[in-house]
C-alpha cells in the first residue's frame, strides 16, 4: 500500500495516497471533471492531464466549479445578471 502524503485542497490540508493522481483526487471527492478547472501549484491544468499528473507532498490544488445561470440584461439594463459562484 502506498504511503500517505499531505497536500492542500482549496486551502485545506488533506492526506492522500503517495501514488494518487489529480484524477484520483477528483474521483475521491466525487467531482465530475466536465465542469471544473484545476489549478495545481498556481498553474491551470489541461483536463487531459488529470489522470497522468501524480500528486506530490505539499502540492496545492485549487478546484474551481463552473455554474451557469441567470440571463443577460436587456437594452434598458433590466433583468437578471449572470451568476458568479465561488
Beta strands, then each sheet from edge to edge (+ up, - down):
strand 1: 4-9
strand 2: 12-17
strand 3: 36-40
strand 4: 43-44
strand 5: 60-65
sheet 1: 2+ 1- 5- 3+ 4-
end
